[in-house]
């Protein structure tokens, strides 16, 4: 990419950044100073910029090899490879997380160095910040929020529902869905419903085949025998069931009712 192309990208980037900043109440003069155009030029052009060098490595396909010894060792490997002053750790089970929540959390923890934000159950870790470089120590697992406090992380209490809501079971996934999930999670959920997100039997033949309506109105096929493994022999039209779909999202591979059949219990 030539210098003219780089200059055009920087110019348009500054314009878009300024529009976004003004929309959320920022001052136009801020973007003309070091925190605006100055930081943008350094990020885009300077090999001494941490943002620039890290972005180049990402563009070159940089990946950190998993040591294969659990989450703590994986985080330590990532922190050692980051070569930055501060690392933030957010696990992948936060389907309702919003970018604005990440921005707020990082801003709130910026001056602390090592901080922990507990999940919605006040037990696990929703977000952890720590110094980058080798030797990172973490304590993920049951009770990790308190464990990270014992390691010297300052606990913060922030009202960020999407960040705090991690998914450990069907109930927490349903809570995340109520908050609103992204398009990829929503698409995945069309193939498997959970308690509180059931389907409704739409038609039923004598051989046990039929169809069901998902809660979004989509009709899916119920092959004969799809409910047998759950101990269900006679389903009726209008009955509410839980349903797991095939990869195409068109046919049920399993139909069950919570609390009925092998392995099912009512809490």
N, C-alpha and C positions, 0 to 999 in steps of 0.2 A: 504494500500500500504506500503510495507516494505522500509527500508532505501536504499537497493540496487536499487530498482526500482526508488526511488526518485533521487538517484545519477545519474542513467542512463538518466533520463529525463533532469536533469540539464545539464549534459554533452552534450547531443544532442542539447538542447536548446541554449547553448553557441555557439556550432559550427554553427548552423543555423543563429543565430544572427550575428556572425562574418562574415559569407559569405554575408549576406545582407548588413552589414555595409561597407564591402570592395567594394561591387558592386556599392554603391552610393558615394564612395570616402572617406570613413572613414579610420582611421589609425588602424592597427592591435593591436598596443600597448594599445589603448584605452580600448579594450575589456578584457585586463588582469588586469585592475585597478578597482577602486571602482565603476566607472560608468558602468563597464561591468560585470565581474564575481561577484563583490561585491554586486551590486544591484540585480543581478539574484539570488544569494544565499539567500539574505534577503527576496526577494519577494516570493521565493519558500518555505522557511523554518521558517521564523520568525513570530510569532503571533503579534509582535510589529510593523510589516510592514503594512502600510495602504493598499498597493496593496494586500498583502497576506490576511489580514482580510476581505477586501471587496470581494476578489475572493472566499473565503470560504463561506461568506454569500450568494453570488450569487449561488454557487454550492449547497447550502442547500435550494435553492428555494426562497431566499429573494425577496420580492416584496413590493413596497410602495403602500399602499391603496390610491386610488384617493379620495380626500376630496369631490369631486363633486361640487366644487364652481368655476370652470373655470381654465384656464391655469395658471394664476399667483399662485393660491393656490396649484395646482399640482406641480409646480416647487418648491415652498417653502417646500412642504412635501418631495420632493426628495432631496433637498439640506440638510434638517434637518436629513434625514436618511443616507446620504452619509458618515458622520463623516470624512471628508477629508478637507485638507486646501483649495482646490479650486474645483469648480464645473463648468462644461461647459454644456450649454444647446443648443441642435440643434433639431429642430422640425422634424417631419417625412415626410415633403413634399418636400424633396430634392432628387429626384430620380437619378440625375446625379452626386451626391456627390462621391468623391473618397477618400479613406483612406489617401492618401498623402496630400490632401487638409486639412483634419482634423489635421494631424501632423503639417503642416506649420502654420495653424491658432493657434493651441495651443502653439506652440513655440513662435509665435509673441506676444501672449497675456500673456506669462508666468510671466513677471515681473510687469504686470499692476494690477493684482488682479481682478479688475472689468473692463471689456471691452465689447464693442459691435461692431459687424461687420454687416453693413446693407446689405439688400438683393439687387438684381440687379436693383430694382426700387428705391433704396435709401430711402425707406419709412419703410419697415418692418425690422425685426431682423433675420439675417441668423444664427448668433452664438452669444451667450452671455456667459461671464464668470463672476463668482461671488464667494465670500467666502462661503465655506460649513458651515453647522451647522444651527441652528434655526434662525429665523428672516429675511430670505431672502426676499428682496423686488424687484419685477419685474413689468413691465408695458407692457405686450403683448397686441396686438390689433392694429388697424390702427394707423400709425405714431409711432410705438413702438421704432424705432431706435432713434428718437429725444427724446422720452419720457425716454428711458434708459440713454441717455446723461444727462438729467435733474436729474436723480437719482444718477449721479456721475460716470457713466461708460465712459471710454475713447473710442471714436470712431476710429477704424482702417480702412484703405482703402487697401484691398488686392486683387490682381488679381487671384481669385480662382473661375472660372466660375461655377463649379458644386456646390460649397457651396452657392454661391450667388443666384443661380437660384432656387427659391422655386416655387411651383405650386399653382396658385390661380384660373386659368381658362384654357380654351382650348389653347389659344395662348401661355401661359407660359409652358404648358405641351409639346406642339409642340417644343418649344425652348429647353426644357430639353432633349427631344428625339434626337434633332440634336446634342446635346453635347454627348449623349450616356448614356443609362440607363442600370441598372442591369438586370439580367436574369428574376427575378420575375416580375419586372415592364414590361419588354418586353413581357412576357407571358400574363400578364393581358391585355396589349394593343391589343393582337390579338382578344380580344372579344369586343372591342369597339374602333372604329376609330373616329378621330376628324377632324375639318377643317384643310386641308393641309395633311391629312392622309386618304383620302377617298378610297373607292373601286370603281371598274369599272363594270358596268352591262355587263355580259358575254352572257347570254341568257334570253329570255323572251317569255313566252307563253301567249295565249289569255286570260287565267284566271288570269293573273297577277303574276303567279309563275315563277321562273326562277333561275338564279344563278348569282353570282358576283365574281370577282377576287379581292382579297386583294392585297395590294401593294407588298407583298412578294410572290405573285403568287399562293397563296392558293385559291381554289375555294370553295365557300360556297353557301348553298341553300337559296333561297328567297321564303318563303311560300307565297301563295296568300294572299293578304291583309296586308302584312308587311309594305307597304308604304302608306296605306290608311289614317292612323291617321295623317300623315304629309301632307295630302291634295294632294298626288301624285296619279294620275290615270293611266298615260301612261308613262312607262319608256322605253327607247330605248337602244339597244345594243351599248356599247361604252360610255354611259353616266356616268359621275362621280357623285357619291353619298357618303354621310356619312352613316355608317352602325353600328348598335349595335348587337352583337352576343349573343347567349345563352351561358350557362356555359361551354358547350363542345366545343364551338368555331366552330360549324359546320353549324348552321342555324341562319339566321337573325331574330331578334325579332322586329327590327325597322329600317326603311330606310327613310332617309330624305335628302333634299338639303338645305344647309345653305341659309337663307334668304327667303325660300318659305314655307308656311304653318303656322299653329297656333304656336305662341310663337317664331317664327324665325324672326330675324332682321338682316340687313346688316349694320355693324358699318362703 
